[in-house]
């Protein structure tokens, strides 16, 4: 049974740290000069906090006219066309009214801005910030701040590691679905087999209060759009745009109240799947008309629908290539249908139906997205957005930034990130991803030779695959909440530091005890480095168990058709992606990045094996050989996790007991896994190279 008042459940919205009596005076009186469903949500959140921290006998006063307010402190919500504000931005200002009334005004150009301003004020209260004299103007950096669910209608989640879906559930097998997800995780093939075996029907989640709480959580960190279903759209999900559209409507109605638009992942072959046409050719007039009528119907049911997302011509999904059309043909057909309603079309650049033969060293999956999309620059409609993964492969612990961010100046681009930890420990391991994402956003692309063209400036928005399920703590690992929280904060403002985000999250969830702050921050801030150290070295990636992607299997993908190689032999390791002798991938970057990666001497150590095949005796910039680096980092990574457990043990009897026990359990799982990684990777390369560890440590 889930305790919705627990620390696990409430995440960063428990408001239990608000103690200042002056804050209570403000919260007791609220002036609302504008009305809407979203404003009602803002007022309800202030009311929730008031009930949490004030005497239960008191009632919160809501005013509509400022003239009715006499000799009190209050919070004011109002629309304001201040030129310093953009849409969704807000201003928080302390004012003295009529020389006696103290007011904290929250103003914005739109309803969303007021709601975000309320959540920002509550963050300040939880951190015990001084309000007198305060004046903050905070505008979002990006218009599109999106969350992407890989949820299926039966309640399973592809690459989900925190239970079953909070949005969908099966009608007859709901009670065992969480157990199924805990057992199989997000393995696609297993999930599809179970779906057929169950032969069940599906519906919106019965716990709509939890859906509402989820919407609150997302709104509190500035998220303004959610793609509610899996990017791999099968027949069951195709009906969400047709006979099962009421499910989408129910979810959308809840998200709308919190300023969040609902988007749908769609099946490019929907006209065929729904048995209306025998083709999905994007240039066929019948297909175009079908989509226009379908979109018209959907917007009649869901007027605030944000639009569609499409994964086409990848991993067996249908797309325009079937009809010898290109991605612009497919995307523009859908964009044209959405345009009259203000909808947008998000088209994923995750394209690698270029299956490889491991024997052929000339083909390179990393090149696929650039080769497919860069020639189409300027051919996409204004409401079409190309969604580009942070790296050219698949959310590895270390990848170079995709070269597409440095090109396609005439095309809208979104950055795609993965909060769910498919390749970073699957929420069994703590791996704070904000530092990784900061590196991506800060990476200079040198587009058009511009030295001020980092990824953050080159994209119109960010979308991330979420790590949420119906576990009591939402994210499987309690500390993984920091990745969801941090993503929202970073999508709003990419300049905020990883340390500042960690400190905010710790204060909001665990309080301001200095020992808790120091220990948890140390764990978070060192966790990405630790994970990288005990897993795949120097940017080579993969080495995971095929299918479920958890745990070490150095050669697991070495002979697969997916381009997931390390090409280790008895002399060396790495992929040659140079222009002269390799796959030529480095050619896709702008100068000076191209030369930096292409030349062995200038290539950063952390990406050396991504771009170069080198001997084990190659000396790194650190002064170590490649083989000694592999040995050292794998021992160090394990030792860092041991230290995490030591730091966490110091928090016993200081933090919530359930939080303490759950995290300790996961840290012990992580330690066992780190040991497996250390021993298997070190043993593999020792046996492959025959070179002993200089420090004489145990290698099998």
C-alpha positions as CSV (number, residue, x, y, z in Angstrom):
1,X,0.0,0.0,0.0
2,X,1.5,3.3,-1.0
3,X,1.7,6.0,1.6
4,X,1.1,9.3,-0.2
5,X,2.2,11.3,2.8
6,X,5.6,9.6,2.9
7,X,9.0,11.2,2.1
8,X,9.4,8.6,-0.7
9,X,6.2,9.7,-2.4
10,X,6.1,13.4,-1.9
11,X,9.5,14.0,-3.6
12,X,10.5,17.6,-3.5
13,X,6.9,18.8,-2.8
14,X,6.5,17.8,0.9
15,X,7.0,21.4,2.1
16,X,8.0,20.1,5.5
17,X,11.0,22.4,5.7
18,X,8.9,25.6,5.7
19,X,9.2,26.8,9.3
20,X,9.5,30.6,9.2
21,X,6.5,32.2,10.9
22,X,6.7,35.2,8.5
23,X,6.1,32.9,5.6
24,X,2.9,31.7,7.3
25,X,1.6,35.2,7.4
26,X,2.0,35.6,3.7
27,X,0.4,32.2,2.9
28,X,-2.6,33.0,5.1
29,X,-3.8,35.6,2.6
30,X,-3.8,35.3,-1.2
31,X,-5.0,37.9,-3.7
32,X,-6.0,36.5,-7.0
33,X,-6.7,39.1,-9.7
34,X,-7.0,36.6,-12.6
35,X,-9.0,33.4,-13.2
36,X,-8.4,30.2,-15.1
37,X,-8.0,26.5,-14.5
38,X,-4.2,26.9,-14.2
39,X,-4.5,29.8,-11.8
40,X,-6.8,27.6,-9.7
41,X,-4.0,25.0,-9.6
42,X,-1.6,27.7,-8.4
43,X,-4.0,28.8,-5.7
44,X,-4.5,25.2,-4.7
45,X,-0.8,24.6,-4.3
46,X,-0.5,27.7,-2.0
47,X,-3.5,26.2,0.0
48,X,-1.8,22.8,0.2
49,X,1.3,24.5,1.7
50,X,-0.8,26.5,4.1
51,X,-2.5,23.4,5.4
52,X,0.9,21.6,5.7
53,X,2.6,24.3,7.9
54,X,-0.2,26.2,9.7
55,X,-2.6,25.5,12.5
56,X,-5.4,23.3,11.2
57,X,-8.0,25.6,12.7
58,X,-6.9,28.4,10.5
59,X,-8.3,29.0,7.0
60,X,-6.6,30.6,4.1
61,X,-8.3,33.8,2.9
62,X,-8.7,34.3,-0.8
63,X,-9.2,37.9,-2.0
64,X,-10.2,39.2,-5.4
65,X,-9.9,42.9,-4.7
66,X,-6.9,44.5,-3.3
67,X,-9.0,47.2,-1.6
68,X,-10.4,44.5,0.7
69,X,-7.0,43.8,2.2
70,X,-6.2,45.6,5.5
71,X,-3.0,45.6,7.6
72,X,-1.8,42.1,6.6
73,X,0.9,40.3,4.7
74,X,-0.3,38.5,1.6
75,X,0.7,36.9,-1.7
76,X,-0.6,38.4,-4.9
77,X,-1.1,36.6,-8.3
78,X,-1.5,38.9,-11.3
79,X,-1.0,39.1,-15.0
80,X,1.7,41.6,-16.1
81,X,2.8,42.6,-19.5
82,X,6.2,43.7,-18.2
83,X,8.7,43.9,-21.1
84,X,11.3,42.0,-19.0
85,X,9.1,38.9,-19.1
86,X,8.6,36.3,-21.9
87,X,5.9,33.6,-22.1
88,X,6.1,31.3,-19.1
89,X,8.5,33.7,-17.3
90,X,7.6,35.2,-14.0
91,X,8.5,38.0,-11.6
92,X,8.6,37.6,-7.8
93,X,8.7,41.0,-5.9
94,X,8.4,42.1,-2.3
95,X,6.3,45.3,-2.1
96,X,4.9,47.6,0.6
97,X,1.4,48.5,-0.3
98,X,-0.1,51.8,1.1
99,X,2.8,52.0,3.5
100,X,1.6,49.2,5.7
101,X,0.7,46.0,3.8
102,X,3.5,43.7,2.9
103,X,3.0,41.8,-0.4
104,X,4.8,39.2,-2.3
105,X,3.6,39.6,-5.9
106,X,3.9,36.9,-8.5
107,X,3.3,38.3,-11.9
108,X,3.6,36.9,-15.5
109,X,2.3,37.4,-19.0
110,X,0.5,34.1,-19.0
111,X,-1.1,31.6,-16.6
112,X,1.8,29.2,-16.8
113,X,4.2,31.9,-15.7
114,X,2.1,32.5,-12.6
115,X,2.0,28.8,-11.8
116,X,5.8,28.5,-12.2
117,X,6.2,31.6,-10.1
118,X,4.2,30.0,-7.3
119,X,6.4,26.9,-7.4
120,X,9.5,29.1,-7.5
121,X,8.4,31.0,-4.4
122,X,7.7,27.8,-2.5
123,X,11.3,26.6,-3.4
124,X,12.5,29.8,-1.8
125,X,10.4,29.3,1.3
126,X,11.7,25.7,1.6
127,X,15.3,27.0,1.5
128,X,14.5,29.7,4.1
129,X,15.4,32.5,1.7
130,X,15.0,36.1,2.7
131,X,11.9,37.6,1.1
132,X,12.1,41.3,2.2
133,X,13.4,43.3,-0.7
134,X,13.4,40.4,-3.1
135,X,12.9,41.0,-6.8
136,X,13.4,38.1,-9.2
137,X,12.7,37.9,-12.9
138,X,13.1,34.4,-14.3
139,X,12.4,33.5,-17.9
140,X,12.8,30.0,-19.4
141,X,15.6,29.5,-21.8
142,X,13.5,27.2,-24.0
143,X,9.9,27.2,-25.1
144,X,9.7,23.4,-25.3
145,X,10.5,21.6,-22.0
146,X,9.2,18.1,-22.6
147,X,9.0,14.8,-20.9
148,X,8.7,11.6,-23.0
149,X,7.1,8.4,-21.6
150,X,7.9,5.1,-23.1
151,X,4.7,3.7,-21.5
152,X,2.5,1.1,-23.2
153,X,-1.3,0.9,-22.8
154,X,-1.0,-2.4,-20.8
155,X,1.0,-0.6,-18.1
156,X,4.4,-1.9,-19.0
157,X,7.2,0.6,-19.7
158,X,10.0,0.1,-22.2
159,X,13.2,0.7,-20.4
160,X,11.2,1.3,-17.2
161,X,12.9,0.6,-13.9
162,X,10.5,2.0,-11.3
163,X,7.4,-0.2,-11.5
164,X,4.5,-0.1,-14.0
165,X,3.0,3.0,-15.7
166,X,1.3,5.8,-13.7
167,X,-0.8,6.7,-16.7
168,X,-2.1,3.4,-18.1
169,X,-3.1,0.0,-16.7
170,X,-4.6,-3.3,-17.9
171,X,-8.2,-4.0,-17.0
172,X,-7.8,-7.6,-15.7
173,X,-4.1,-8.0,-15.0
174,X,-3.4,-4.7,-13.2
175,X,-2.4,-6.3,-9.9
176,X,0.4,-8.4,-11.4
177,X,1.7,-5.7,-13.8
178,X,4.0,-4.1,-11.3
179,X,5.4,-7.5,-10.4
180,X,5.9,-8.2,-14.1
181,X,7.8,-4.9,-14.6
182,X,9.9,-5.6,-11.5
183,X,10.9,-9.0,-13.0
184,X,11.5,-8.1,-16.6
185,X,12.3,-4.4,-16.4
186,X,11.9,-2.8,-19.8
187,X,12.8,-5.6,-22.1
188,X,10.9,-5.1,-25.3
189,X,10.5,-8.6,-26.7
190,X,9.5,-10.0,-23.3
191,X,6.9,-7.3,-22.9
192,X,5.4,-8.0,-26.3
193,X,5.1,-11.7,-25.6
194,X,3.4,-11.0,-22.3
195,X,0.9,-8.7,-24.0
196,X,-0.1,-11.4,-26.4
197,X,-0.4,-13.9,-23.6
198,X,-2.6,-11.7,-21.4
199,X,-5.0,-10.8,-24.2
200,X,-6.2,-8.0,-22.0
201,X,-7.9,-4.7,-22.6
202,X,-6.4,-1.4,-21.3
203,X,-7.6,1.8,-19.7
204,X,-6.4,5.0,-18.1
205,X,-4.8,4.5,-14.7
206,X,-7.5,4.2,-12.0
207,X,-5.5,6.3,-9.5
208,X,-6.1,9.6,-11.1
209,X,-5.1,11.4,-7.9
210,X,-1.6,10.0,-8.5
211,X,-1.7,11.3,-12.1
212,X,-2.6,14.7,-10.7
213,X,0.3,14.5,-8.2
214,X,2.6,13.6,-11.1
215,X,1.4,16.6,-13.1
216,X,2.1,18.8,-10.1
217,X,5.7,17.4,-9.9
218,X,6.4,18.1,-13.5
219,X,4.8,21.6,-13.4
220,X,6.9,22.5,-10.3
221,X,10.1,22.1,-12.4
222,X,8.8,23.9,-15.4
223,X,7.8,21.1,-17.7
224,X,5.2,22.2,-20.3
225,X,4.6,19.1,-22.4
226,X,4.4,15.3,-22.0
227,X,4.5,12.7,-24.7
228,X,2.4,10.1,-22.9
229,X,3.1,6.8,-24.8
230,X,6.0,4.8,-26.1
231,X,7.8,5.9,-29.2
232,X,7.5,2.4,-30.5
233,X,3.8,2.5,-31.3
234,X,2.2,-0.9,-31.8
235,X,-1.4,-1.7,-32.8
236,X,-2.9,-1.3,-29.3
237,X,-1.4,2.2,-28.9
238,X,-2.4,3.2,-32.5
239,X,-6.0,3.1,-31.2
240,X,-5.3,5.9,-28.8
241,X,-5.9,8.3,-31.7
242,X,-9.2,6.6,-32.5
243,X,-11.4,4.2,-30.5
244,X,-9.4,4.7,-27.3
245,X,-9.0,8.5,-27.5
246,X,-11.0,8.9,-24.3
247,X,-7.9,7.6,-22.5
248,X,-5.8,10.4,-23.9
249,X,-8.6,12.9,-23.1
250,X,-8.7,11.8,-19.4
251,X,-4.9,12.3,-19.1
252,X,-4.9,15.5,-21.0
253,X,-7.6,17.0,-18.8
254,X,-5.4,16.5,-15.7
255,X,-2.2,17.8,-17.3
256,X,-4.0,20.9,-18.7
257,X,-4.7,22.0,-15.2
258,X,-1.0,22.2,-14.5
259,X,-0.1,24.0,-17.7
260,X,1.2,20.9,-19.5
261,X,0.2,20.0,-23.1
262,X,-0.3,16.4,-23.9
263,X,1.4,14.9,-27.0
264,X,1.0,11.5,-28.6
265,X,3.5,9.2,-30.1
266,X,1.9,8.0,-33.3
267,X,2.3,5.1,-35.7
268,X,3.4,6.3,-39.2
269,X,1.5,3.4,-40.7
270,X,-1.7,4.2,-38.8
271,X,-3.9,4.3,-41.9
272,X,-2.9,0.7,-42.6
273,X,-3.0,-0.4,-39.0
274,X,-6.5,1.0,-38.5
275,X,-7.5,-0.7,-41.8
276,X,-8.6,2.4,-43.5
277,X,-6.1,2.4,-46.4
278,X,-3.6,0.1,-48.0
279,X,-0.8,2.6,-48.0
280,X,0.9,5.2,-45.8
281,X,2.8,6.9,-48.6
282,X,3.2,10.5,-47.4
283,X,2.8,11.8,-50.9
284,X,-0.4,9.9,-51.6
285,X,-3.3,12.4,-51.5
286,X,-5.5,9.8,-49.8
287,X,-3.0,9.5,-47.0
288,X,-2.7,13.2,-46.6
289,X,-6.5,13.6,-46.4
290,X,-6.7,10.7,-43.9
291,X,-4.3,12.4,-41.6
292,X,-6.0,15.8,-41.9
293,X,-9.4,14.3,-41.0
294,X,-7.9,12.3,-38.1
295,X,-6.1,15.4,-36.7
296,X,-9.3,17.4,-37.0
297,X,-11.2,14.7,-35.0
298,X,-8.5,14.6,-32.3
299,X,-8.5,18.3,-31.8
300,X,-12.2,18.3,-31.5
301,X,-11.9,15.9,-28.6
302,X,-8.7,17.3,-27.2
303,X,-8.5,21.0,-28.1
304,X,-5.2,21.6,-26.2
305,X,-3.3,18.6,-27.8
306,X,0.3,19.6,-28.3
307,X,0.9,17.5,-31.3
308,X,2.6,14.3,-32.3
309,X,6.0,12.5,-32.0
310,X,7.2,10.0,-34.6
311,X,9.9,7.4,-34.7
312,X,10.1,6.3,-38.3
313,X,12.4,4.0,-40.3
314,X,14.3,2.8,-37.2
315,X,14.4,-0.5,-35.3
316,X,11.8,-1.9,-37.6
317,X,9.3,0.9,-37.3
318,X,7.5,2.0,-40.5
319,X,8.3,5.2,-42.2
320,X,8.6,7.1,-45.5
321,X,11.6,5.0,-46.7
322,X,9.1,2.2,-47.3
323,X,7.8,4.3,-50.2
324,X,11.2,5.6,-51.3
325,X,10.4,9.0,-49.7
326,X,12.6,11.0,-47.4
327,X,12.1,12.1,-43.8
328,X,11.1,15.6,-44.9
329,X,8.3,14.1,-47.0
330,X,7.0,12.1,-44.0
331,X,7.4,14.9,-41.4
332,X,5.8,17.6,-43.5
333,X,2.7,15.6,-44.3
334,X,2.0,15.4,-40.6
335,X,3.2,18.9,-39.9
336,X,0.7,20.2,-42.5
337,X,-2.2,18.3,-40.8
338,X,-1.3,19.8,-37.4
339,X,-0.6,23.3,-38.4
340,X,-4.2,24.7,-38.4
341,X,-4.5,23.8,-34.8
342,X,-1.1,25.1,-33.6
343,X,0.2,21.6,-33.1
344,X,3.8,20.6,-33.7
345,X,5.4,17.5,-35.1
346,X,8.5,16.1,-33.3
347,X,10.4,13.8,-35.6
348,X,13.1,11.7,-34.0
349,X,16.5,11.5,-35.7
350,X,17.1,8.1,-34.1
351,X,17.6,6.3,-37.4
352,X,19.8,3.3,-37.9
353,X,18.2,0.8,-40.1
354,X,21.7,0.6,-41.4
355,X,22.4,-2.8,-39.9
356,X,26.1,-3.7,-39.9
357,X,28.2,-6.7,-40.6
358,X,30.8,-6.8,-37.8
359,X,33.4,-7.9,-40.4
360,X,32.9,-4.6,-42.4
361,X,34.8,-1.8,-40.7
362,X,33.6,0.9,-43.2
363,X,30.0,1.1,-42.1
364,X,29.4,3.1,-38.9
365,X,26.0,3.5,-37.2
366,X,27.3,6.7,-35.5
367,X,27.2,8.4,-39.0
368,X,23.5,7.5,-39.7
369,X,21.6,10.4,-38.3
370,X,23.8,13.0,-39.9
371,X,23.9,11.2,-43.3
372,X,20.1,10.9,-43.2
373,X,19.1,14.4,-42.1
374,X,21.8,16.9,-42.9
375,X,21.1,17.0,-46.6
376,X,17.4,17.8,-45.8
377,X,18.2,21.1,-44.0
378,X,15.6,23.8,-45.0
379,X,13.1,21.3,-46.3
380,X,11.0,20.9,-43.1
381,X,7.9,23.0,-42.2
382,X,8.1,25.6,-39.4
383,X,6.1,23.4,-37.0
384,X,8.4,20.4,-37.5
385,X,11.1,19.8,-34.9
386,X,13.9,17.3,-35.4
387,X,14.7,15.5,-32.1
388,X,18.4,14.7,-31.9
389,X,20.0,12.4,-29.3
390,X,22.7,13.9,-27.2
391,X,25.2,11.6,-28.8
392,X,25.4,9.7,-32.1
393,X,24.8,6.3,-30.5
394,X,22.4,5.4,-27.7
395,X,22.7,7.2,-24.4
396,X,26.0,5.7,-23.4
397,X,27.8,6.8,-20.2
398,X,30.2,8.8,-22.5
399,X,29.7,9.9,-26.1
400,X,30.7,12.9,-28.1
401,X,27.9,15.3,-28.8
402,X,26.0,14.6,-32.0
403,X,27.5,16.6,-35.0
404,X,23.9,17.4,-36.1
405,X,23.8,20.2,-33.4
406,X,26.5,22.0,-35.4
407,X,24.6,22.1,-38.6
408,X,21.0,22.3,-40.1
409,X,20.7,26.1,-39.4
410,X,17.3,26.2,-41.2
411,X,15.7,23.5,-39.2
412,X,14.1,23.4,-35.7
413,X,16.1,21.1,-33.4
414,X,15.4,19.5,-30.0
415,X,17.9,17.9,-27.8
416,X,16.9,14.3,-26.6
417,X,18.2,13.1,-23.3
418,X,17.5,9.9,-21.3
419,X,16.6,10.3,-17.6
420,X,15.7,6.6,-17.3
421,X,19.0,4.9,-16.7
422,X,19.0,2.3,-19.5
423,X,22.8,2.2,-19.8
424,X,23.7,3.9,-16.5
425,X,22.6,1.4,-13.9
426,X,18.8,1.2,-14.4
427,X,18.1,3.0,-11.1
428,X,19.7,0.2,-9.2
429,X,22.9,2.3,-9.3
430,X,23.0,6.0,-8.2
431,X,24.2,7.9,-11.3
432,X,23.5,11.7,-11.1
433,X,23.2,12.7,-14.7
434,X,23.1,16.5,-14.5
435,X,26.9,16.9,-14.9
436,X,26.7,14.8,-18.1
437,X,23.9,16.9,-19.5
438,X,25.7,20.1,-18.5
439,X,28.7,19.0,-20.6
440,X,26.4,18.3,-23.5
441,X,24.6,21.7,-23.3
442,X,27.9,23.6,-22.9
443,X,29.7,21.8,-25.8
444,X,30.7,24.3,-28.5
445,X,29.6,23.3,-32.0
446,X,31.4,26.0,-33.9
447,X,28.4,26.2,-36.2
448,X,29.3,28.7,-39.0
449,X,32.6,29.3,-37.3
450,X,30.9,30.9,-34.3
451,X,32.7,30.4,-31.0
452,X,29.5,31.1,-29.1
453,X,27.4,28.3,-30.5
454,X,27.1,25.7,-27.7
455,X,24.4,23.1,-27.9
456,X,22.1,25.0,-25.5
457,X,22.0,27.9,-28.0
458,X,21.4,25.6,-31.0
459,X,18.2,23.9,-29.9
460,X,14.6,25.2,-29.5
461,X,13.9,22.8,-26.6
462,X,14.7,19.6,-24.8
463,X,12.9,16.3,-24.5
464,X,13.9,13.5,-22.1
465,X,12.7,9.9,-21.6
466,X,11.5,9.9,-18.1
467,X,12.4,7.5,-15.2
468,X,9.0,7.4,-13.5
469,X,6.8,4.4,-12.6
470,X,4.3,3.5,-9.9
471,X,6.8,2.6,-7.3
472,X,6.1,4.5,-4.1
473,X,9.1,6.7,-4.6
474,X,8.3,7.2,-8.4
475,X,11.9,6.5,-9.6
476,X,12.9,3.1,-8.2
477,X,16.0,4.5,-6.6
478,X,15.1,7.4,-4.3
479,X,18.3,9.3,-5.3
480,X,17.1,9.0,-9.0
481,X,14.5,11.6,-8.2
482,X,17.4,14.1,-8.4
483,X,17.7,13.4,-12.1
484,X,14.1,14.1,-12.8
485,X,14.2,17.3,-10.7
486,X,17.5,18.4,-12.2
487,X,16.3,17.8,-15.8
488,X,13.4,20.2,-15.3
489,X,15.6,22.9,-13.7
490,X,18.3,22.5,-16.4
491,X,15.6,22.6,-19.2
492,X,14.5,26.0,-17.7
493,X,18.0,27.4,-17.2
494,X,21.1,25.6,-18.6
495,X,23.4,28.0,-16.7
496,X,22.4,26.6,-13.3
497,X,25.2,24.4,-11.9
498,X,25.1,20.7,-11.1
499,X,26.0,21.5,-7.5
500,X,23.3,24.1,-7.1
501,X,20.7,21.7,-8.5
502,X,21.9,18.9,-6.1
503,X,21.8,21.3,-3.1
504,X,18.2,22.4,-4.0
505,X,17.0,18.8,-4.4
506,X,18.6,17.7,-1.1
507,X,17.1,20.6,0.8
508,X,13.6,20.1,-0.7
509,X,13.6,16.4,-0.1
510,X,15.8,15.6,2.9
511,X,16.1,19.0,4.7
512,X,19.0,21.2,5.5
513,X,21.0,19.2,8.0
514,X,24.7,20.0,7.1
515,X,25.8,16.3,7.4
516,X,23.0,15.2,5.1
517,X,23.8,17.9,2.6
518,X,27.5,17.1,2.5
519,X,27.2,13.4,2.3
520,X,24.4,13.2,-0.2
521,X,25.9,15.9,-2.4
522,X,29.3,14.0,-2.4
523,X,27.5,10.8,-3.4
524,X,25.5,12.5,-6.2
525,X,28.4,14.6,-7.6
526,X,30.8,11.7,-7.8
527,X,28.3,9.1,-9.0
528,X,28.6,9.6,-12.8
529,X,32.4,9.5,-12.6
530,X,32.2,6.3,-10.5
531,X,29.8,4.6,-12.9
532,X,32.0,5.5,-15.9
533,X,35.1,4.2,-14.1
534,X,33.8,0.7,-13.4
535,X,32.0,0.2,-16.7
536,X,33.1,0.9,-20.3
537,X,36.4,2.8,-20.6
538,X,37.5,5.8,-22.6
539,X,34.3,6.4,-24.5
540,X,34.1,2.9,-26.1
541,X,30.6,2.3,-24.7
542,X,28.4,-0.8,-24.6
543,X,29.9,-3.9,-23.0
544,X,26.5,-4.5,-21.4
545,X,24.4,-7.7,-21.4
546,X,22.3,-7.8,-24.6
547,X,18.6,-7.2,-24.4
548,X,18.1,-5.9,-20.9
549,X,21.4,-3.8,-20.9
550,X,22.2,-4.4,-17.2
551,X,25.5,-5.7,-16.0
552,X,28.8,-6.5,-17.8
553,X,29.2,-8.6,-20.9
554,X,32.3,-7.3,-22.7
555,X,31.6,-9.1,-25.9
556,X,27.8,-9.1,-25.6
557,X,27.3,-6.9,-28.6
558,X,30.6,-7.4,-30.3
559,X,29.2,-9.4,-33.2
560,X,25.7,-7.9,-33.3
561,X,24.3,-6.0,-36.3
562,X,23.8,-2.8,-34.3
563,X,27.3,-1.3,-34.7
564,X,28.1,-1.7,-31.0
565,X,31.7,-2.7,-31.2
566,X,34.9,-2.2,-29.3
567,X,37.1,-4.3,-31.7
568,X,39.5,-5.4,-29.0
569,X,42.2,-7.9,-30.0
570,X,45.5,-9.0,-28.5
571,X,47.2,-5.8,-29.5
572,X,44.7,-3.0,-28.9
573,X,41.2,-1.7,-28.7
574,X,38.9,1.0,-30.1
575,X,37.0,2.1,-33.2
576,X,38.9,3.9,-35.9
577,X,36.6,6.8,-36.9
578,X,39.3,8.9,-38.5
579,X,39.0,10.5,-41.9
580,X,42.1,8.9,-43.4
581,X,41.9,5.3,-42.4
582,X,38.6,4.8,-40.4
583,X,34.9,5.3,-41.0
584,X,35.3,9.0,-41.5
585,X,32.8,9.9,-38.7
586,X,35.0,12.7,-37.4
587,X,34.5,14.5,-40.8
588,X,30.9,15.3,-39.7
589,X,32.1,17.9,-37.1
590,X,33.0,21.5,-37.7
591,X,36.5,22.7,-37.2
592,X,38.3,22.8,-34.8
593,X,36.4,19.9,-33.4
594,X,37.0,17.8,-36.5
595,X,40.7,18.0,-36.2
596,X,40.7,17.6,-32.4
597,X,38.8,14.3,-32.6
598,X,40.6,13.1,-35.8
599,X,44.1,13.5,-34.5
600,X,45.3,11.0,-31.9
601,X,47.5,13.6,-30.1
602,X,44.6,16.1,-29.5
603,X,41.7,13.6,-29.0
604,X,40.5,13.9,-25.3
605,X,41.4,10.8,-23.3
606,X,37.8,10.2,-22.3
607,X,36.8,9.7,-26.0
608,X,40.0,8.1,-27.2
609,X,38.5,4.7,-27.9
610,X,35.4,6.1,-29.5
611,X,37.6,7.7,-32.3
612,X,40.8,5.6,-32.4
613,X,42.0,2.1,-32.3
614,X,45.1,2.1,-30.2
615,X,47.6,-0.3,-28.7
616,X,47.2,-1.2,-25.0
617,X,50.5,0.5,-24.4
618,X,49.3,3.8,-25.9
619,X,50.2,6.5,-23.3
620,X,47.3,8.8,-22.3
621,X,47.6,12.5,-21.4
622,X,47.5,11.3,-17.8
623,X,50.8,9.5,-18.3
624,X,49.2,6.1,-17.9
625,X,49.0,3.5,-20.6
626,X,45.5,2.5,-21.9
627,X,45.7,-0.9,-20.2
628,X,46.8,0.5,-16.8
629,X,44.0,3.2,-17.0
630,X,41.5,0.4,-17.5
631,X,42.8,-1.5,-14.5
632,X,43.1,1.6,-12.3
633,X,39.7,3.1,-13.0
634,X,37.8,-0.2,-12.5
635,X,39.4,-0.6,-9.1
636,X,38.8,3.1,-8.3
637,X,35.1,2.9,-9.3
638,X,34.4,0.0,-7.0
639,X,36.2,1.8,-4.1
640,X,34.1,5.0,-4.7
641,X,30.9,3.0,-4.3
642,X,32.3,1.5,-1.1
643,X,32.8,5.1,0.1
644,X,29.2,5.9,-0.9
645,X,27.9,3.2,1.4
646,X,30.2,4.6,4.2
647,X,28.8,8.1,3.7
648,X,25.2,6.8,3.6
649,X,25.6,4.8,6.8
650,X,26.5,8.0,8.6
651,X,23.0,9.3,7.9
652,X,21.2,6.5,9.8
653,X,18.9,8.0,12.5
654,X,19.3,11.4,10.8
655,X,17.0,11.0,7.8
656,X,13.7,9.2,7.2
657,X,14.0,5.5,8.0
658,X,12.3,4.2,4.8
659,X,14.5,6.5,2.7
660,X,17.6,5.3,4.5
661,X,16.8,1.6,4.1
662,X,15.7,1.8,0.5
663,X,18.8,3.7,-0.6
664,X,21.1,1.4,1.4
665,X,19.6,-1.6,-0.3
666,X,20.3,-0.1,-3.7
667,X,23.8,0.9,-2.8
668,X,24.6,-2.7,-1.8
669,X,23.2,-3.9,-5.1
670,X,25.4,-1.3,-6.9
671,X,28.5,-2.5,-5.0
672,X,27.9,-6.1,-6.1
673,X,27.4,-5.0,-9.7
674,X,30.5,-2.7,-9.6
675,X,32.5,-5.7,-8.4
676,X,31.2,-7.7,-11.4
677,X,32.1,-4.9,-13.8
678,X,35.6,-4.5,-12.2
679,X,36.5,-8.1,-12.3
680,X,35.0,-9.0,-15.7
681,X,36.4,-6.0,-17.6
682,X,39.9,-6.2,-16.0
683,X,40.0,-10.0,-16.5
684,X,38.9,-9.6,-20.1
685,X,41.6,-7.1,-21.0
686,X,44.3,-8.9,-19.0
687,X,43.6,-12.1,-20.9
688,X,43.3,-10.3,-24.2
689,X,46.5,-8.2,-23.8
690,X,48.6,-10.4,-21.5
691,X,49.8,-7.3,-19.7
692,X,49.9,-7.4,-16.0
693,X,48.6,-4.7,-13.6
694,X,51.6,-2.6,-12.4
695,X,50.2,-2.6,-8.9
696,X,49.8,-6.4,-8.7
697,X,46.1,-6.4,-7.7
698,X,43.9,-9.5,-8.0
699,X,42.8,-10.0,-11.6
700,X,41.4,-13.4,-12.6
